[in-house]
Amino acid sequence: MSSSPPEGPSPDAPEPAPEASGPGGPPPDLPAQEHSAGGVLVRDGQVAVIVPRRRAPDGRQVLALPKGHIDPGETPEQAAAREVREEAGVEGELIAKLGDVRYWRRRRGRQIPKEVAFYLFEFRSGDPARHDHEVEEARWMPLAEAERALTYEGEREMVSRALSRLAADR
């Protein structure tokens, strides 16, 4: 299992008011670690990217890969495919796991470790204009541009791995 260096707080959840924890540690409804899944969906040298409605902690707009929580009973691969479909409006065929991105996120005043498994998908159908309400914009971007332009380092690394994998498959 590989990882990228930790990156800043995730834009996928607002910072609620801090919650006091009892003598036994964090509130019982806070997980010890969060797990999510996401996708690098490619088509003709381009990747599906999103601009979530939620901003980065510093207020700036985020350019990201589709990702999100894993529902109960869902595999990480299924969650990645669902998140790509919901957030980017497109569907693809699973090619391979690219790796994991690990970072800390702040939730209810506490730092929680988060791990996001990323998968490479090849485009099959859909239209980025059909993204869900959590996303301000979904669009295609050249892979080489996304490797530089995505907000978070770990996601840029996943695009770099996708480029390497695609080059090796030629």
Secondary structure as UniProt FT lines:
FT   STRAND          3..4
FT   TURN            11..12
FT   TURN            23..24
FT   TURN            28..29
FT   STRAND          34..43
FT   TURN            44..45
FT   STRAND          46..52
FT   TURN            57..58
FT   STRAND          67..69
FT   TURN            72..73
FT   HELIX           76..88
FT   STRAND          90..107
FT   TURN            108..109
FT   STRAND          110..126
FT   HELIX           128..130
FT   TURN            133..134
FT   STRAND          135..142
FT   HELIX           143..149
FT   HELIX           153..168
//
